[in-house]
Amino acid sequence: MNYLGIDTSGAPLTVVLRYGGKNYQYAEENCGTRHSVALMPAVDALLKEAGARLSELDFFACVVGAGSFTGIRIGVSAVKALCFAENKNALPLTSFDVLAYDVPNGSALCVIDARHGAYYVQVYENFRPAGEAKFVLAEEYEALCARYSVAAATEVPHLSHRCDVTKGLCAAIEGRAAENTADLDALRPLYIRKSQAEEGR
């Protein structure tokens, strides 16, 4: 199984490539607002390192959110374009999938810091969602933390497991590979709340 996986949903830029039985990884810890200019050079660098061509890959995976609205759009648009150009299937994954697949038993309250005392959260059991993804404020977050262990890729209150996004992305792709699809409409951003621009209208 050969694949390319991309995560532009947060400040880091993560790109993983599986080719010829080997894993290749690119991770830029604080890409900030540079995803649009850094993504394709990172993809090209991994392909060159592996001696691979996009046409040789089986599918392309993309993290569709939750997270940075701009980052999500960049990643989804890029992977859709690659799928269309190479006639390949897509594998949409969520940021919560990536966190859950880095937890040993796949069970946790997966948390993304939405800033200003707010969080995106989703409960997972055995690597599968056990509830809806939600945007919560501090009071509801505290109540959830009293019931579940917390997994996150950044420092958040009550953190139980600090996740490695690169490892989680690889594990999530491997775990969900059978769900790749030719329906590119499945590759759509996961926006749990409106963007600041939309909320200001």
C-alpha positions in Angstrom: 0.0 0.0 0.0 1.4 3.3 -1.1 -0.1 6.6 -0.1 0.4 10.3 0.6 -1.1 12.0 3.7 -1.4 15.7 4.5 -2.3 17.6 7.6 -2.5 21.4 7.4 -5.3 21.8 10.0 -3.1 23.5 12.6 0.1 25.5 13.0 2.3 22.5 12.1 2.6 21.2 8.5 2.7 17.4 8.4 3.2 15.3 5.3 3.7 11.6 5.3 4.5 9.2 2.4 4.3 5.4 2.4 6.1 3.9 -0.6 7.8 0.6 -1.3 7.4 -0.6 2.3 9.1 2.5 3.8 7.7 5.6 5.5 8.9 9.1 4.7 7.9 12.1 6.8 8.0 15.9 6.7 7.1 17.9 9.7 7.4 21.7 10.2 6.4 22.5 13.8 5.3 26.1 13.3 4.3 26.6 9.7 1.9 29.4 10.7 0.3 31.0 7.7 2.8 29.4 5.2 0.9 26.3 4.4 0.0 27.5 0.9 3.6 28.0 0.0 5.2 25.2 2.0 2.9 22.3 1.2 3.7 21.3 -2.3 7.5 21.8 -1.9 7.3 19.4 1.1 5.3 16.9 -1.0 7.9 17.1 -3.8 10.8 16.7 -1.4 9.3 13.5 0.0 8.6 12.1 -3.5 12.2 12.9 -4.5 13.6 11.3 -1.4 11.6 8.1 -1.9 12.1 8.0 -5.7 8.3 7.9 -6.1 5.8 9.4 -8.5 2.3 10.5 -7.6 0.9 8.1 -10.2 2.4 5.2 -8.3 0.4 5.9 -5.1 -2.9 4.2 -4.3 -4.7 7.1 -2.6 -4.2 10.5 -1.0 -5.3 11.2 2.6 -6.1 14.6 4.0 -7.1 15.9 7.5 -10.3 17.9 6.9 -10.6 19.5 10.4 -11.3 20.7 12.9 -8.7 23.4 13.2 -7.5 26.4 11.3 -10.1 27.4 8.7 -7.5 28.6 6.2 -5.2 25.7 6.8 -8.0 23.2 6.3 -9.1 24.8 3.0 -5.5 24.7 1.7 -5.1 21.0 2.5 -8.5 19.9 1.1 -8.1 21.9 -2.1 -4.6 20.5 -2.7 -5.6 16.9 -2.1 -8.7 17.3 -4.3 -6.5 18.6 -7.1 -4.1 15.8 -6.7 -6.8 13.2 -6.7 -8.4 14.7 -9.8 -5.1 15.1 -11.7 -3.9 11.6 -10.9 -7.4 9.9 -10.9 -6.8 8.6 -7.4 -9.1 8.0 -4.4 -9.2 10.2 -1.3 -9.2 9.3 2.3 -10.7 12.1 4.5 -9.6 12.0 8.2 -10.4 14.3 11.0 -8.0 16.0 13.4 -9.7 13.9 16.1 -8.9 10.7 14.2 -5.2 11.6 14.2 -5.2 12.2 18.0 -7.1 9.0 18.8 -4.8 6.8 16.7 -1.9 8.0 18.8 -3.6 6.9 22.0 -2.7 3.3 22.9 -6.3 2.1 23.3 -7.8 4.6 21.0 -10.1 5.9 23.7 -10.0 9.5 25.0 -11.5 12.9 24.9 -9.7 14.2 21.8 -9.1 18.0 22.2 -8.0 20.8 19.9 -7.4 24.2 21.4 -9.7 26.7 19.8 -8.1 29.5 21.9 -9.7 32.0 24.3 -10.8 29.3 26.7 -12.6 27.3 24.0 -12.0 23.9 22.6 -13.0 21.5 19.8 -13.7 18.1 21.3 -14.8 14.6 20.4 -15.0 11.4 22.4 -13.4 8.3 21.0 -13.7 4.7 22.0 -11.5 2.0 20.4 -10.4 4.4 17.7 -13.9 5.3 16.7 -16.0 8.4 17.4 -18.4 7.8 20.3 -20.2 11.2 20.0 -20.4 14.3 17.9 -17.5 16.7 17.4 -18.4 19.9 19.4 -17.2 23.4 20.2 -17.2 23.9 23.9 -16.4 26.6 26.4 -14.5 26.2 29.7 -17.3 25.0 31.9 -18.4 22.2 29.6 -14.8 21.3 28.9 -14.2 20.9 32.6 -17.2 18.6 32.9 -16.0 16.4 30.1 -12.5 16.2 31.5 -14.0 14.8 34.7 -15.3 11.9 32.7 -12.6 11.2 30.2 -8.8 11.2 29.8 -7.7 14.0 27.6 -5.6 13.6 24.4 -4.2 16.6 22.5 -1.2 17.6 20.4 -0.7 20.8 22.4 -0.8 21.8 26.1 -4.4 21.9 27.3 -5.8 21.7 30.8 -6.0 18.1 32.2 -3.8 16.7 29.5 -3.3 12.9 29.9 -1.7 12.0 26.6 0.4 14.4 24.5 0.0 13.2 20.9 2.5 12.9 18.2 0.7 14.2 15.1 3.0 12.5 12.6 2.6 9.1 14.2 -1.1 9.6 14.7 -1.5 10.6 11.0 0.3 7.5 9.8 -1.6 5.2 12.2 -5.0 6.8 11.2 -4.2 6.3 7.5 -3.3 2.7 8.1 -6.3 2.1 10.3 -8.8 3.7 7.9 -7.2 2.8 4.5 -10.1 0.6 3.5 -12.4 3.7 3.6 -10.6 5.5 0.8 -13.2 6.6 -1.8 -13.5 7.7 -5.4 -16.2 10.2 -4.3 -14.2 13.4 -3.9 -17.3 15.1 -2.4 -16.4 13.2 0.7 -13.3 15.3 1.0 -14.9 18.4 2.5 -13.8 20.6 5.4 -15.1 19.9 8.9 -16.1 23.2 10.3 -17.6 22.9 13.8 -18.2 26.6 14.1 -18.3 29.6 11.8 -15.0 31.5 11.0 -14.4 34.8 12.7 -15.1 36.5 9.4 -18.5 34.8 9.0 -19.4 35.5 12.7 -18.8 39.2 12.1 -21.2 39.5 9.2 
